[in-house]
């Protein structure tokens, strides 16, 4: 208690007794402030309060002796209010000592605390295009920017029903308590969100799949990688619809088995020291995602890395592209359940489809517009796609920067 007293003299405190445990002499010492943020114990009776500035006064006036069997038993609990008890919001900064939209005269790392908590729970706190090296610790800026806003608002949206939260991207008392409660749950898993994709036409739902899965009732967001083995590319915020239309990563939601397979693929690939890049999956609402004709059902993803799937990256030719790494990556994806893959590299197409384990199913196809990424579908295609001249002539060989050094027998004529 002496150590707590020395460190916390500026805080107003109270003592309380829980009548149901009075025979045990249980006493809680708690921060006086917003009731919903008290983390020192379950408050039932407020016995008294004071400025906790003098230990002798505290002892004399507020330490209650509760006798049981001739012995004094007292338990004191004390915790700092979550996030400094401030309603953190966009623009707050630990460096500037700006919390709740105002400059404060105290020390703290309250935004960093929020960043750590959200990331620990599996929420994105950055745009996601730049990540630390594989296996390196996460970097926390202490700045409440759009990344933090996005992660916080997504948490609120997922937990609206359970905790009665407003999805507004501001840390209020209810949200703070909800985050801390989730952190305390060792079995916590993100709950996802309900989704209604009944309006997707049958021909658009999982396209030409042999056995179409049941339409999912919930979508789950691909969480950030704790080991940084994948990151984002492209436009990571779709502003088309819904309460999450202003947040990052509203476009990487899908069926749970699909999301789990993506995470496993990236984890297994990190031994290549090659960070996977994730493009679009589906909107959190499901349905159309222009300009794609697919990506409606939570079972498709655009994916690439420096080495795989991308003969060109945006408007820059990719000298790191490796056709053999792309084959290994496609085969690994196939083993995890991705039954159709689109590319414009004929070496990947023919080599993978000749792989005896997967014949006669042709799971890699040529598809125009897929020279800078793979498209994976998490289902088995029932379409018979012939490896004929017309299909393979969709290849990107004529524009590939590695066309002159490519030794593949499947390279198309330039």
Beta strands, then each sheet from edge to edge (+ up, - down):
strand 1: 12-17
strand 2: 27-31
strand 3: 48-51
strand 4: 67-68
strand 5: 71-72
strand 6: 98-99
strand 7: 102-103
strand 8: 193-194
strand 9: 218-221
strand 10: 230-232
strand 11: 253-254
strand 12: 276-278
strand 13: 300-304
strand 14: 312-313
strand 15: 316-317
strand 16: 340-343
strand 17: 364-366
strand 18: 374-377
sheet 1: 2+ 1- 3+
sheet 2: 4+ 5-
sheet 3: 6+ 7-
sheet 4: 8+ 9- 11+
sheet 5: 10+ 12+ 13- 18+ 16- 17-
sheet 6: 14+ 15-
end
